[in-house]
Amino acid sequence: MKISGLKVFIFAMLFVVLCPPIGSPVRAQQGSCATQIGPKMPDLIVDQVVMGAQMFLTEETFGNSTCTVKEGCVTSPGKHLLLRFNGSIANVGKADLVIGNPGSCGNLFIFDDCHQHYHFQRFADYRVWTLDGYNTWVANRDLTISADADINAQLIALAVSRGQL
């Protein structure tokens, strides 16, 4: 193969890899706003070991103006007994979870005036069950880490601020 033929071959290979045809499996893996449309999908799981190992009860008092009250995390201002736990979510799927641009995906995100960043709505739902199997308390958790920022830096900063690192 001549040098010019080698250049054409390399260009053709790069073009095929970097610019797949429209409708190809590579291009069809994601839509906008966290909608996965290809055959490969993310698969999020909860690390139950982390959640179970780091559970504790705490009694805390919240005022009217706290974000905790404004966002409905507690039913009213005052003293509350809370079940606190850490959580870890991992993606074991065959594709990345692409969250999307919060400004373009209004039904997935809500801007939180209290925290001054977007929340990915209804990210998790937590329930405390009695031994008989009926739920007694229900809470939901929005993903409160800014969806359009460097997630690793935020997770590290959050862990440092909580004394975990």
N, C-alpha and C positions, 0 to 999 in steps of 0.2 A: 504494500500500500504506500503510495507516495505521500509526502507531507501534506499536500493540498487535500488529498483524499482523506487523510487522518483528521485534518481540521474540520472537514465537512461531517465526518462520522461523529466526532466529539460534539460539534454543534447540534447535530440531529439528536444525539442521545440526551444532551442537556435540555433541549427544547421539549422532548417527550417527557422527561422527568419533571422539569420546572413548569411546564405549561401543558398540563394534561387536557385532553379534549373536553369540551362542555358535556356534562352528563356522565363523565367517567366516575368510577367509585372514589377516586382521590378527591375530586372536586365536590362530590355530593355528600360529604360527611357532615356538614353543618349548615343550618339556616341561621337567620339572625335571631337574637333574643333567646338564647339557650335552647333552641329547638334543634334537636339532632335529627337529620333526615336521611342519613346513609345507613348502610347495613351495620357499620361499626358504631357501638354506642358506649357512653360512659356507664359505669355501674358503681354507685356510691354505697358504701357499707359503713356501719357504725362499729367502732372498736369497743366491744362490750367490756373488755378487760379494763381499759382505761376508765370507762364510765363507772364500773362497779368498784374499782379500787380507790377512786378519789371522790367518794360521796360523803357529805357531812351535813349536819343540821346547824343552822345559825339563826340567831334572833337579831333582827335589824329593824331600825325605825326609819321611816321615809316621810318627808314633808310633802306638802301640796305641790311645790315647784320642782320636785325631782323628776328626772326623766323616767324613773321607774314607775311613778304614779301616772304621769302624763301618757305613757305608752301602754298603760293597762297591765303591766307586769305584776302588780299587786292590785287588789280590789279597792283599796282605799289608803289614804295616808295613815300613819301610825306604826305600831309595832307589829311585826309579822314573823312567824316561824318559817324559815325557808329551807328547802332541801337543795343544797348546792352540789354541783358535780362538774367535772371537766368532761369534754367530749372530743373525740377525734374521728373525723370522717376521712375515709380513703376512697380513691377511685381505682377500682380493680378492673374496669372495663377496657375495651379495645380502642377507645377514643377519649380525647380530652373533653372535659365539660367546658364548653365555651359559654360563658355567662352572657356576654353581649354588652352593649352600651346602655347603661341605665337611663340615659336621656331619651333613647329611642325605643325603649321597651317598658312603657309606663305601667302595664298590667303586671309585670314581674317585680318591679322595683317601686319603692316609695321613698321620697326624700324625707328624712327625719330632721325636723327643725331643731329638736333638742340636741342631737348629736352632730348636726351639720354634715351628714353624709347619707348616701343611699343605703337602704336595707333591701336585701333580696327577700321578698315576702314569702311567708309560709315555708321556710327552709326546713324546719323540723317541728314535730309535734310530740310533746312529752305527756305521758299519762302515769298517774300513780294508781295502782290497782290494789283492792283489798284481797284477802286470801280467797274470798268467795268469787272473785273474778269481775267485780264491778268497779269501774273507774270512779275514784273519789275526787281527784283533782285533774284538771286538764290545763295545759299551758302550751303555747306555741313559741317558737324561737325563730326570729328572722335572722338571717346572716347579716351581722352588723359590721362586717369589715368591708370597707369601701370596695365596690366591685370593679372600679376602673383604675385601681392603684396596684402597686407591686405588692402582691399578697404575702410573699415571704417576709419582706421587711416589716410589714404590719404585724404578722404573727410573732416575729421575734420581738418587736417592740412591746407587744401586748404581754408576752411571756416575761420579759424583763420587768415591766411595770408591776406585774403580779408576784414578782419574786421567784418565778419558776426557772429562770436562767441566771 
